[in-house]
Amino acid sequence: MNLGLELLKALLFGVVEGITEWLPISSTGHMILLDEFVQLQMSDAFKSMFEVVIQLGAILAVVVLYFGTLWPFKRPQKGEGIRGLFKMDTVLLWLKVLVAILPSAIVGIPLDDWMEAHLHTAPVVAAMLVLYGVAFIAVERRQNPHRRLKIRSVDAIDMRMALLIGLFQVLSLVPGTSRSGATILGGMLLGCSRAAAAEFSFYLAIPTMAGASLIKVLKFGLSFTAAEAVILGVGCVSAFVVSIVAIKTFIGYIKRHSFTAFGWYRIALGTLVAVYFLVK
């Protein structure tokens, strides 16, 4: 094994993960295509684990960018007692996040192996890319630019809406759907602004992706070789750095533009995936 070459491949996988995890374009679809042309010379078990665990680097980017919002502790004022240790708005935000991830945890954990065996296929990914691409275009076209949105910030999302967005996240268990795509689309249909839906989707990613990564690591085992550990580390670091840029760019973009371009991109990519694997 040429370790230098494998590290370059890991770097590339991290770059693709860092871009596609936060945009509603399906990181899974891109990983399937990338794996066709840039294959890590590692065991199938390691590659399956690697493609999920490098999400930890992407998660860390959200934590760093939104640390002030996500950190629930503060210095108490005199006389506040134990309650003064906590920022109650942040505690409430985490409760909403926990409520929202329950549906996908209840469905996804017991079905993880079955879905990987039966749904991680090119036809499924291609179909979901196209289907949700059409959905984004349709939702954007029916949006009334003069409509007054109910939810313009994450703070305005209540427990009921958090649960409903979480139900949309269940859809993303099907590869090619895009976790961010499903939750953002769900948030918009429920009356959230694009920015509020995207930001809440970022927060949901932290426990969702951390849990998925933990499951994969436990299945693989903790006995990494030195080469495996370095390759995994490079993938995580590159995913982190690229995610920082991708998240900032994405939030700036959707404040001025719709998701229509992402819809057309998904349709094009889904068609490409279908044609490639059909003629392969």
Backbone as CSV, one residue per row, in Angstrom:
resi,resn,N_x,N_y,N_z,CA_x,CA_y,CA_z,C_x,C_y,C_z
1,MET,0.838,-1.201,0.000,0.000,0.000,0.000,0.875,1.253,0.000
2,ASN,0.577,2.171,-0.884,1.282,3.451,-0.950,0.571,4.413,0.008
3,LEU,1.134,4.615,1.213,0.466,5.407,2.236,0.257,6.848,1.785
4,GLY,1.236,7.410,1.099,1.099,8.790,0.630,-0.090,8.957,-0.297
5,LEU,-0.259,8.015,-1.214,-1.390,8.074,-2.145,-2.714,7.899,-1.414
6,GLU,-2.734,6.996,-0.440,-3.972,6.768,0.319,-4.342,7.993,1.151
7,LEU,-3.341,8.708,1.632,-3.614,9.932,2.381,-4.211,11.007,1.484
8,LEU,-3.730,11.087,0.237,-4.312,12.033,-0.717,-5.770,11.674,-1.015
9,LYS,-6.050,10.389,-1.128,-7.423,9.943,-1.351,-8.297,10.313,-0.147
10,ALA,-7.775,10.080,1.072,-8.518,10.416,2.287,-8.798,11.911,2.341
11,LEU,-7.820,12.702,1.935,-7.991,14.158,1.877,-9.133,14.518,0.925
12,LEU,-9.175,13.886,-0.232,-10.221,14.156,-1.216,-11.594,13.752,-0.690
13,PHE,-11.676,12.600,-0.035,-12.948,12.166,0.547,-13.422,13.170,1.600
14,GLY,-12.488,13.690,2.398,-12.848,14.672,3.409,-13.358,15.965,2.784
15,VAL,-12.742,16.387,1.682,-13.185,17.600,0.987,-14.610,17.423,0.474
16,VAL,-14.879,16.280,-0.162,-16.226,16.015,-0.690,-17.239,15.936,0.449
17,GLU,-16.877,15.276,1.538,-17.768,15.195,2.696,-18.051,16.586,3.257
18,GLY,-17.013,17.403,3.384,-17.172,18.736,3.962,-18.072,19.636,3.144
19,ILE,-18.096,19.444,1.843,-18.969,20.255,0.981,-20.383,19.703,0.954
20,THR,-20.506,18.400,0.711,-21.827,17.823,0.421,-22.669,17.531,1.656
21,GLU,-22.037,17.448,2.837,-22.818,17.137,4.044,-23.799,18.249,4.377
22,TRP,-23.426,19.490,4.093,-24.246,20.625,4.529,-25.139,21.162,3.425
23,LEU,-24.777,20.916,2.203,-25.636,21.315,1.092,-26.672,20.215,0.857
24,PRO,-27.873,20.567,0.432,-28.935,19.556,0.279,-28.795,18.753,-1.014
25,ILE,-27.606,18.142,-1.204,-27.330,17.467,-2.475,-26.892,16.028,-2.286
26,SER,-26.959,15.505,-1.054,-26.656,14.102,-0.738,-25.166,13.794,-0.760
27,SER,-24.594,13.691,0.426,-23.193,13.279,0.521,-23.038,11.829,0.076
28,THR,-24.066,10.993,0.334,-23.984,9.581,-0.045,-23.849,9.421,-1.553
29,GLY,-24.657,10.162,-2.315,-24.574,10.083,-3.769,-23.194,10.443,-4.276
30,HIS,-22.608,11.471,-3.697,-21.274,11.897,-4.126,-20.215,10.880,-3.703
31,MET,-20.383,10.300,-2.509,-19.413,9.301,-2.047,-19.435,8.060,-2.925
32,ILE,-20.629,7.644,-3.358,-20.732,6.477,-4.232,-19.995,6.730,-5.545
33,LEU,-20.210,7.903,-6.131,-19.512,8.237,-7.371,-18.005,8.342,-7.152
34,LEU,-17.604,9.012,-6.071,-16.176,9.180,-5.799,-15.498,7.835,-5.596
35,ASP,-16.187,6.926,-4.894,-15.607,5.610,-4.620,-15.411,4.797,-5.891
36,GLU,-16.172,5.120,-6.929,-16.004,4.422,-8.202,-14.675,4.780,-8.869
37,PHE,-14.219,5.991,-8.648,-13.036,6.478,-9.342,-11.816,6.605,-8.436
38,VAL,-12.049,6.790,-7.129,-10.945,6.963,-6.180,-11.176,6.012,-5.012
39,GLN,-10.721,4.795,-5.156,-10.973,3.784,-4.140,-9.817,3.693,-3.158
40,LEU,-10.151,3.735,-1.879,-9.137,3.504,-0.853,-8.730,2.041,-0.890
41,GLN,-7.446,1.792,-0.844,-6.946,0.418,-0.839,-6.939,-0.127,0.586
42,MET,-8.137,-0.200,1.136,-8.324,-0.689,2.502,-9.430,-1.742,2.482
43,SER,-9.666,-2.356,3.618,-10.716,-3.374,3.694,-12.086,-2.721,3.519
44,ASP,-13.069,-3.512,3.073,-14.425,-2.999,2.903,-14.989,-2.507,4.235
45,ALA,-14.654,-3.208,5.327,-15.136,-2.805,6.654,-14.595,-1.432,7.032
46,PHE,-13.310,-1.196,6.755,-12.724,0.104,7.080,-13.336,1.203,6.221
47,LYS,-13.512,0.955,4.919,-14.065,1.978,4.035,-15.489,2.345,4.444
48,SER,-16.288,1.338,4.820,-17.655,1.605,5.259,-17.664,2.477,6.505
49,MET,-16.740,2.189,7.427,-16.629,2.978,8.649,-16.069,4.361,8.352
50,PHE,-15.046,4.449,7.518,-14.365,5.707,7.192,-15.336,6.734,6.623
51,GLU,-16.180,6.315,5.687,-17.074,7.259,5.013,-18.119,7.845,5.951
52,VAL,-18.370,7.175,7.074,-19.307,7.707,8.070,-18.572,8.515,9.137
53,VAL,-17.457,8.003,9.614,-16.767,8.623,10.752,-16.111,9.949,10.389
54,ILE,-15.742,10.152,9.114,-15.178,11.462,8.758,-16.214,12.572,8.933
55,GLN,-17.487,12.184,9.124,-18.509,13.176,9.442,-18.218,13.878,10.766
56,LEU,-17.417,13.246,11.639,-17.084,13.880,12.910,-16.347,15.197,12.685
57,GLY,-15.524,15.243,11.658,-14.848,16.497,11.331,-15.848,17.562,10.920
58,ALA,-16.856,17.141,10.140,-17.893,18.080,9.721,-18.706,18.567,10.922
59,ILE,-19.009,17.665,11.848,-19.751,18.036,13.052,-18.991,19.087,13.851
60,LEU,-17.686,18.872,13.997,-16.870,19.805,14.772,-16.936,21.209,14.189
61,ALA,-17.077,21.307,12.878,-17.191,22.624,12.240,-18.439,23.356,12.730
62,VAL,-19.554,22.649,12.847,-20.783,23.261,13.369,-20.582,23.715,14.809
63,VAL,-19.949,22.865,15.611,-19.708,23.197,17.021,-18.864,24.461,17.141
64,VAL,-17.824,24.567,16.310,-16.936,25.729,16.361,-17.671,26.990,15.907
65,LEU,-18.382,26.901,14.791,-19.056,28.074,14.234,-20.192,28.577,15.116
66,TYR,-20.896,27.657,15.780,-22.069,28.037,16.571,-21.849,27.789,18.064
67,PHE,-20.597,27.832,18.496,-20.282,27.482,19.877,-21.039,28.368,20.872
68,GLY,-21.086,29.654,20.593,-21.772,30.570,21.511,-23.238,30.242,21.674
69,THR,-23.857,29.735,20.612,-25.269,29.362,20.668,-25.458,28.005,21.329
70,LEU,-24.515,27.084,21.127,-24.682,25.701,21.556,-24.170,25.429,22.970
71,TRP,-23.273,26.247,23.484,-22.714,26.000,24.821,-23.742,26.417,25.871
72,PRO,-24.203,25.488,26.706,-25.333,25.779,27.601,-24.961,26.373,28.959
73,PHE,-23.686,26.531,29.243,-23.279,26.967,30.576,-22.844,28.434,30.589
74,LYS,-22.985,29.051,31.757,-22.546,30.430,31.931,-22.149,30.648,33.383
75,ARG,-21.521,31.774,33.638,-21.147,32.103,35.010,-22.383,32.659,35.734
76,PRO,-22.791,32.048,36.833,-24.011,32.510,37.513,-23.817,33.857,38.199
77,GLN,-24.878,34.627,38.202,-24.872,35.887,38.945,-25.159,35.605,40.420
78,LYS,-24.820,36.537,41.242,-25.020,36.360,42.678,-26.498,36.122,42.974
79,GLY,-26.763,35.062,43.722,-28.133,34.757,44.129,-28.913,33.894,43.161
80,GLU,-28.336,33.547,41.999,-29.066,32.751,41.013,-29.096,31.266,41.351
81,GLY,-28.120,30.784,42.109,-28.078,29.376,42.455,-27.673,28.501,41.280
82,ILE,-28.036,27.222,41.360,-27.660,26.256,40.327,-28.260,26.636,38.972
83,ARG,-29.475,27.143,38.998,-30.136,27.518,37.741,-29.314,28.552,36.967
84,GLY,-28.562,29.366,37.696,-27.760,30.404,37.061,-26.580,29.866,36.273
85,LEU,-26.288,28.557,36.406,-25.196,27.957,35.651,-25.558,27.731,34.184
86,PHE,-26.861,27.773,33.892,-27.317,27.380,32.560,-27.927,28.549,31.799
87,LYS,-27.666,28.554,30.500,-28.374,29.474,29.607,-29.647,28.756,29.176
88,MET,-30.777,29.174,29.710,-32.012,28.425,29.533,-32.455,28.367,28.072
89,ASP,-32.174,29.412,27.295,-32.505,29.379,25.871,-31.745,28.260,25.169
90,THR,-30.485,28.067,25.559,-29.671,27.015,24.953,-30.123,25.641,25.413
91,VAL,-30.462,25.524,26.680,-30.989,24.247,27.200,-32.261,23.868,26.437
92,LEU,-33.125,24.854,26.214,-34.362,24.600,25.469,-34.042,24.190,24.022
93,LEU,-33.033,24.810,23.422,-32.626,24.449,22.065,-32.201,22.986,22.013
94,TRP,-31.400,22.550,22.987,-30.947,21.159,23.005,-32.111,20.197,23.226
95,LEU,-33.086,20.606,24.009,-34.271,19.765,24.191,-35.019,19.605,22.867
96,LYS,-35.127,20.683,22.106,-35.757,20.604,20.780,-34.976,19.663,19.864
97,VAL,-33.655,19.768,19.910,-32.814,18.904,19.082,-33.012,17.436,19.462
98,LEU,-33.054,17.155,20.763,-33.243,15.780,21.224,-34.602,15.238,20.789
99,VAL,-35.631,16.070,20.882,-36.964,15.653,20.432,-36.936,15.356,18.932
100,ALA,-36.234,16.190,18.178,-36.211,16.049,16.723,-35.445,14.814,16.251
101,ILE,-34.441,14.365,17.012,-33.663,13.210,16.551,-34.279,11.877,16.973
102,LEU,-35.271,11.909,17.850,-35.862,10.657,18.336,-36.438,9.795,17.211
103,PRO,-37.219,10.366,16.275,-37.787,9.508,15.223,-36.737,8.754,14.406
104,SER,-35.691,9.451,13.977,-34.673,8.780,13.165,-33.876,7.777,13.984
105,ALA,-33.698,8.034,15.284,-33.009,7.071,16.142,-33.856,5.810,16.322
106,ILE,-35.150,5.999,16.549,-36.050,4.861,16.761,-36.121,3.981,15.514
107,VAL,-36.145,4.606,14.351,-36.241,3.857,13.097,-34.863,3.384,12.618
108,GLY,-33.882,4.260,12.703,-32.598,3.994,12.075,-31.709,2.997,12.790
109,ILE,-31.664,3.033,14.115,-30.740,2.154,14.847,-31.048,0.677,14.608
110,PRO,-32.285,0.224,14.797,-32.542,-1.207,14.571,-32.467,-1.638,13.106
111,LEU,-32.644,-0.692,12.174,-32.666,-1.039,10.752,-31.358,-0.713,10.033
112,ASP,-30.332,-0.310,10.777,-29.092,0.153,10.161,-28.480,-0.890,9.231
113,ASP,-28.308,-2.102,9.701,-27.688,-3.146,8.884,-28.550,-3.476,7.666
114,TRP,-29.868,-3.569,7.866,-30.765,-3.911,6.758,-30.705,-2.843,5.674
115,MET,-30.734,-1.574,6.085,-30.707,-0.490,5.097,-29.390,-0.458,4.341
116,GLU,-28.288,-0.715,5.048,-26.989,-0.715,4.365,-26.926,-1.848,3.346
117,ALA,-27.541,-2.988,3.678,-27.494,-4.141,2.782,-28.433,-4.000,1.587
118,HIS,-29.569,-3.321,1.772,-30.600,-3.305,0.739,-30.815,-1.958,0.038
119,LEU,-30.469,-0.866,0.701,-30.786,0.447,0.144,-29.575,1.212,-0.377
120,HIS,-28.377,0.799,0.032,-27.177,1.502,-0.431,-26.798,1.010,-1.824
121,THR,-27.676,1.301,-2.766,-27.473,0.885,-4.146,-27.599,2.090,-5.065
122,ALA,-26.974,2.003,-6.233,-27.010,3.114,-7.191,-28.430,3.471,-7.624
123,PRO,-29.307,2.496,-7.939,-30.668,2.868,-8.344,-31.427,3.643,-7.273
124,VAL,-31.293,3.234,-6.019,-31.980,3.934,-4.934,-31.449,5.354,-4.797
125,VAL,-30.132,5.500,-4.792,-29.512,6.825,-4.658,-29.922,7.728,-5.812
126,ALA,-29.876,7.201,-7.040,-30.233,8.001,-8.213,-31.688,8.455,-8.132
127,ALA,-32.570,7.529,-7.737,-34.002,7.862,-7.654,-34.255,8.943,-6.611
128,MET,-33.596,8.847,-5.455,-33.811,9.832,-4.397,-33.221,11.190,-4.769
129,LEU,-32.094,11.184,-5.451,-31.513,12.451,-5.901,-32.499,13.189,-6.806
130,VAL,-33.047,12.478,-7.759,-33.976,13.105,-8.699,-35.275,13.500,-8.008
131,LEU,-35.828,12.593,-7.195,-37.111,12.850,-6.536,-37.064,14.107,-5.672
132,TYR,-36.026,14.233,-4.847,-35.945,15.397,-3.959,-35.467,16.643,-4.708
133,GLY,-34.798,16.450,-5.823,-34.486,17.599,-6.670,-35.758,18.226,-7.211
134,VAL,-36.668,17.372,-7.692,-37.970,17.847,-8.167,-38.745,18.495,-7.025
135,ALA,-38.661,17.883,-5.826,-39.383,18.420,-4.662,-38.905,19.824,-4.308
136,PHE,-37.595,20.049,-4.342,-37.066,21.381,-4.024,-37.558,22.414,-5.036
137,ILE,-37.528,22.051,-6.306,-37.988,22.985,-7.333,-39.468,23.290,-7.153
138,ALA,-40.255,22.243,-6.871,-41.703,22.427,-6.701,-42.018,23.306,-5.500
139,VAL,-41.317,23.060,-4.381,-41.562,23.856,-3.171,-41.186,25.308,-3.406
140,GLU,-40.059,25.546,-4.070,-39.636,26.917,-4.321,-40.611,27.643,-5.250
141,ARG,-41.160,26.936,-6.219,-42.077,27.571,-7.166,-43.410,27.922,-6.525
142,ARG,-43.798,27.174,-5.492,-45.068,27.487,-4.845,-44.907,28.486,-3.705
143,GLN,-43.650,28.864,-3.414,-43.419,29.848,-2.364,-43.900,31.224,-2.828
144,ASN,-44.654,31.868,-1.997,-45.086,33.240,-2.262,-44.071,34.191,-1.643
145,PRO,-43.377,34.971,-2.460,-42.343,35.851,-1.910,-42.888,36.885,-0.932
146,HIS,-44.200,37.125,-0.989,-44.809,38.106,-0.093,-45.446,37.456,1.139
147,ARG,-45.355,36.088,1.182,-45.936,35.382,2.317,-45.139,35.669,3.579
148,ARG,-45.848,35.895,4.656,-45.182,36.152,5.933,-44.843,34.812,6.589
149,LEU,-43.560,34.548,6.734,-43.129,33.287,7.316,-43.386,33.260,8.812
150,LYS,-43.821,32.092,9.302,-44.083,31.946,10.729,-42.789,31.892,11.535
151,ILE,-41.777,31.259,10.974,-40.535,31.005,11.710,-39.356,31.623,10.964
152,ARG,-38.771,32.653,11.540,-37.617,33.294,10.913,-36.324,33.035,11.673
153,SER,-36.410,32.437,12.851,-35.214,32.095,13.618,-35.434,30.767,14.323
154,VAL,-34.350,30.106,14.689,-34.440,28.812,15.365,-35.162,28.939,16.703
155,ASP,-35.000,30.067,17.370,-35.657,30.272,18.664,-37.175,30.137,18.565
156,ALA,-37.737,30.462,17.403,-39.192,30.427,17.231,-39.722,29.025,16.938
157,ILE,-38.844,28.051,16.733,-39.273,26.673,16.518,-39.694,26.079,17.860
158,ASP,-40.923,25.586,17.950,-41.381,24.992,19.203,-41.178,23.480,19.172
159,MET,-41.557,22.807,20.265,-41.333,21.368,20.381,-42.099,20.587,19.319
160,ARG,-43.315,21.003,19.039,-44.126,20.298,18.052,-43.471,20.380,16.672
161,MET,-43.019,21.583,16.304,-42.384,21.735,14.998,-41.061,20.979,14.953
162,ALA,-40.315,20.972,16.053,-39.061,20.222,16.111,-39.315,18.741,15.848
163,LEU,-40.376,18.195,16.445,-40.716,16.796,16.226,-41.093,16.542,14.771
164,LEU,-41.853,17.453,14.178,-42.256,17.290,12.781,-41.045,17.330,11.843
165,ILE,-40.111,18.245,12.129,-38.881,18.288,11.328,-38.101,16.983,11.509
166,GLY,-38.122,16.464,12.736,-37.472,15.183,12.998,-38.078,14.044,12.201
167,LEU,-39.391,14.095,11.988,-40.051,13.072,11.161,-39.572,13.162,9.711
168,PHE,-39.334,14.383,9.238,-38.775,14.533,7.892,-37.362,13.962,7.833
169,GLN,-36.623,14.071,8.942,-35.260,13.540,8.949,-35.259,12.020,8.765
170,VAL,-36.329,11.353,9.178,-36.422,9.898,8.982,-36.289,9.550,7.500
171,LEU,-36.814,10.425,6.636,-36.733,10.190,5.193,-35.293,10.080,4.719
172,SER,-34.389,10.764,5.418,-32.994,10.785,4.973,-32.265,9.487,5.273
173,LEU,-32.922,8.553,5.962,-32.313,7.244,6.178,-32.182,6.485,4.862
174,VAL,-32.969,6.881,3.880,-32.839,6.296,2.544,-31.685,7.006,1.832
175,PRO,-30.646,6.289,1.434,-29.480,6.926,0.808,-29.857,7.720,-0.441
176,GLY,-29.219,8.873,-0.591,-29.491,9.728,-1.734,-30.482,10.834,-1.424
177,THR,-31.155,10.715,-0.272,-32.141,11.724,0.103,-31.468,13.010,0.538
178,SER,-30.444,12.895,1.364,-29.721,14.010,1.985,-30.393,14.383,3.294
179,ARG,-29.618,14.224,4.383,-30.154,14.562,5.703,-30.503,16.041,5.775
180,SER,-29.584,16.878,5.317,-29.872,18.311,5.346,-31.013,18.651,4.395
181,GLY,-31.048,17.970,3.244,-32.115,18.232,2.284,-33.485,17.923,2.841
182,ALA,-33.631,16.762,3.513,-34.923,16.362,4.067,-35.372,17.300,5.174
183,THR,-34.465,17.670,6.068,-34.850,18.515,7.199,-35.103,19.960,6.766
184,ILE,-34.307,20.464,5.826,-34.534,21.831,5.336,-35.853,21.901,4.577
185,LEU,-36.091,20.921,3.721,-37.346,20.886,2.966,-38.532,20.797,3.915
186,GLY,-38.418,19.935,4.932,-39.483,19.813,5.923,-39.721,21.108,6.667
187,GLY,-38.632,21.766,7.079,-38.763,23.036,7.782,-39.444,24.089,6.939
188,MET,-39.094,24.156,5.665,-39.714,25.141,4.772,-41.203,24.860,4.591
189,LEU,-41.574,23.590,4.424,-42.980,23.234,4.270,-43.786,23.567,5.522
190,LEU,-43.110,23.566,6.680,-43.774,23.869,7.943,-43.795,25.362,8.265
191,GLY,-43.199,26.182,7.386,-43.263,27.624,7.577,-41.989,28.286,8.047
192,CYS,-40.863,27.563,8.013,-39.580,28.162,8.408,-38.947,28.899,7.228
193,SER,-38.198,29.925,7.542,-37.385,30.566,6.510,-36.269,29.601,6.116
194,ARG,-35.660,29.831,4.957,-34.570,28.963,4.508,-33.436,28.947,5.528
195,ALA,-33.078,30.123,6.035,-31.955,30.223,6.973,-32.260,29.507,8.287
196,ALA,-33.485,29.671,8.818,-33.854,29.015,10.079,-33.883,27.502,9.913
197,ALA,-34.438,27.028,8.791,-34.494,25.592,8.534,-33.089,25.013,8.405
198,ALA,-32.197,25.728,7.706,-30.830,25.251,7.518,-30.073,25.222,8.845
199,GLU,-30.217,26.282,9.645,-29.496,26.339,10.920,-29.955,25.223,11.853
200,PHE,-31.264,24.986,11.934,-31.753,23.907,12.794,-31.268,22.554,12.269
201,SER,-31.185,22.420,10.959,-30.658,21.190,10.360,-29.212,20.960,10.784
202,PHE,-28.428,22.040,10.855,-27.038,21.914,11.302,-26.984,21.380,12.726
203,TYR,-27.836,21.902,13.594,-27.829,21.470,14.988,-28.229,19.999,15.118
204,LEU,-29.216,19.583,14.317,-29.645,18.182,14.348,-28.510,17.254,13.939
205,ALA,-27.619,17.753,13.095,-26.536,16.917,12.591,-25.603,16.461,13.707
206,ILE,-25.461,17.260,14.759,-24.464,16.950,15.788,-24.751,15.605,16.453
207,PRO,-25.905,15.419,17.114,-26.149,14.104,17.723,-26.431,13.015,16.697
208,THR,-27.062,13.372,15.579,-27.395,12.365,14.564,-26.138,11.737,13.976
209,MET,-25.213,12.579,13.540,-24.011,12.076,12.888,-23.022,11.501,13.900
210,ALA,-22.997,12.075,15.108,-22.134,11.510,16.149,-22.596,10.097,16.501
211,GLY,-23.915,9.909,16.604,-24.453,8.590,16.905,-24.151,7.588,15.803
212,ALA,-24.330,8.009,14.539,-24.039,7.123,13.407,-22.563,6.744,13.377
213,SER,-21.697,7.715,13.678,-20.251,7.446,13.692,-19.889,6.472,14.800
214,LEU,-20.488,6.650,15.973,-20.212,5.755,17.107,-20.607,4.325,16.773
215,ILE,-21.768,4.160,16.146,-22.236,2.817,15.771,-21.242,2.163,14.816
216,LYS,-20.765,2.918,13.817,-19.825,2.373,12.838,-18.494,1.996,13.489
217,VAL,-18.002,2.834,14.412,-16.735,2.547,15.080,-16.853,1.288,15.929
218,LEU,-17.959,1.158,16.651,-18.158,-0.023,17.499,-18.252,-1.293,16.661
219,LYS,-18.892,-1.188,15.495,-18.985,-2.355,14.617,-17.622,-2.736,14.051
220,PHE,-16.832,-1.722,13.718,-15.508,-1.980,13.148,-14.541,-2.466,14.216
221,GLY,-14.685,-1.924,15.428,-13.747,-2.232,16.504,-12.744,-1.112,16.672
222,LEU,-12.107,-1.071,17.821,-11.188,0.025,18.138,-9.730,-0.318,17.851
223,SER,-9.489,-1.454,17.229,-8.107,-1.886,16.967,-7.630,-1.372,15.610
224,PHE,-7.464,-0.058,15.512,-6.964,0.547,14.279,-5.471,0.291,14.133
225,THR,-5.035,0.045,12.908,-3.601,0.064,12.641,-3.150,1.519,12.573
226,ALA,-1.837,1.745,12.622,-1.322,3.114,12.568,-1.731,3.785,11.248
227,ALA,-1.655,3.040,10.145,-2.021,3.603,8.843,-3.496,3.963,8.799
228,GLU,-4.359,3.092,9.333,-5.798,3.358,9.353,-6.119,4.597,10.177
229,ALA,-5.444,4.739,11.317,-5.686,5.888,12.188,-5.289,7.196,11.494
230,VAL,-4.162,7.176,10.800,-3.693,8.384,10.101,-4.638,8.736,8.963
231,ILE,-5.048,7.736,8.184,-5.969,7.969,7.069,-7.289,8.529,7.584
232,LEU,-7.796,7.966,8.663,-9.049,8.458,9.247,-8.882,9.883,9.757
233,GLY,-7.730,10.163,10.375,-7.472,11.504,10.881,-7.417,12.540,9.771
234,VAL,-6.779,12.213,8.659,-6.698,13.137,7.527,-8.082,13.408,6.962
235,GLY,-8.913,12.370,6.846,-10.274,12.548,6.350,-11.085,13.464,7.240
236,CYS,-10.956,13.273,8.553,-11.713,14.100,9.504,-11.259,15.556,9.478
237,VAL,-9.951,15.777,9.441,-9.423,17.146,9.456,-9.823,17.889,8.180
238,SER,-9.713,17.242,7.038,-10.083,17.914,5.791,-11.581,18.184,5.748
239,ALA,-12.395,17.253,6.280,-13.842,17.486,6.334,-14.158,18.677,7.228
240,PHE,-13.424,18.828,8.328,-13.625,19.950,9.247,-13.312,21.289,8.576
241,VAL,-12.147,21.382,7.962,-11.718,22.649,7.355,-12.670,23.059,6.231
242,VAL,-13.002,22.123,5.371,-13.875,22.434,4.239,-15.290,22.751,4.720
243,SER,-15.744,22.076,5.772,-17.086,22.336,6.312,-17.219,23.765,6.821
244,ILE,-16.177,24.290,7.435,-16.205,25.671,7.918,-16.545,26.619,6.769
245,VAL,-15.848,26.444,5.660,-16.070,27.296,4.486,-17.442,27.032,3.881
246,ALA,-17.805,25.748,3.765,-19.064,25.381,3.114,-20.270,25.928,3.871
247,ILE,-20.256,25.819,5.201,-21.397,26.286,6.001,-21.554,27.796,5.880
248,LYS,-20.455,28.524,6.013,-20.522,29.989,5.904,-21.022,30.412,4.526
249,THR,-20.510,29.762,3.488,-20.903,30.101,2.120,-22.371,29.762,1.882
250,PHE,-22.802,28.608,2.366,-24.176,28.144,2.164,-25.182,29.081,2.827
251,ILE,-24.910,29.460,4.076,-25.827,30.361,4.790,-25.911,31.709,4.087
252,GLY,-24.777,32.209,3.626,-24.793,33.471,2.896,-25.571,33.362,1.595
253,TYR,-25.442,32.219,0.931,-26.115,32.022,-0.358,-27.633,31.989,-0.194
254,ILE,-28.130,31.198,0.771,-29.585,31.017,0.869,-30.295,32.247,1.437
255,LYS,-29.547,33.192,1.981,-30.178,34.438,2.414,-30.556,35.307,1.209
256,ARG,-29.928,35.016,0.060,-30.170,35.825,-1.135,-30.792,35.032,-2.284
257,HIS,-30.708,33.697,-2.210,-31.152,32.872,-3.325,-32.036,31.725,-2.831
258,SER,-32.752,31.104,-3.773,-33.612,29.966,-3.449,-32.816,28.666,-3.576
259,PHE,-33.512,27.538,-3.325,-32.892,26.223,-3.439,-33.060,25.629,-4.840
260,THR,-33.601,26.386,-5.772,-33.880,25.857,-7.098,-32.629,25.307,-7.774
261,ALA,-31.515,26.004,-7.655,-30.271,25.546,-8.285,-29.852,24.186,-7.730
262,PHE,-30.044,23.982,-6.411,-29.708,22.694,-5.809,-30.630,21.599,-6.341
263,GLY,-31.894,21.964,-6.588,-32.831,21.004,-7.144,-32.384,20.511,-8.513
264,TRP,-32.014,21.452,-9.388,-31.552,21.074,-10.721,-30.247,20.288,-10.649
265,TYR,-29.384,20.654,-9.716,-28.119,19.925,-9.557,-28.395,18.476,-9.161
266,ARG,-29.333,18.280,-8.222,-29.673,16.926,-7.786,-30.204,16.097,-8.961
267,ILE,-31.062,16.702,-9.771,-31.620,15.981,-10.917,-30.509,15.582,-11.884
268,ALA,-29.588,16.490,-12.149,-28.475,16.201,-13.050,-27.586,15.095,-12.488
269,LEU,-27.272,15.193,-11.178,-26.412,14.185,-10.564,-27.110,12.824,-10.526
270,GLY,-28.403,12.814,-10.179,-29.142,11.562,-10.150,-29.174,10.898,-11.509
271,THR,-29.348,11.694,-12.555,-29.342,11.166,-13.916,-27.974,10.598,-14.262
272,LEU,-26.913,11.312,-13.856,-25.549,10.860,-14.109,-25.281,9.530,-13.410
273,VAL,-25.704,9.425,-12.141,-25.511,8.181,-11.386,-26.237,7.032,-12.073
274,ALA,-27.489,7.261,-12.480,-28.292,6.222,-13.114,-27.655,5.751,-14.421
275,VAL,-27.256,6.704,-15.259,-26.674,6.369,-16.563,-25.349,5.649,-16.384
276,TYR,-24.513,6.151,-15.455,-23.189,5.540,-15.256,-23.312,4.080,-14.844
277,PHE,-24.145,3.797,-13.856,-24.251,2.427,-13.368,-25.064,1.540,-14.313
278,LEU,-25.877,2.149,-15.179,-26.620,1.375,-16.166,-25.710,0.849,-17.265
279,VAL,-24.772,1.687,-17.688,-23.890,1.299,-18.805,-22.582,0.683,-18.306
280,LYS,-22.368,0.688,-17.015,-21.110,0.172,-16.442,-20.926,-1.309,-16.755
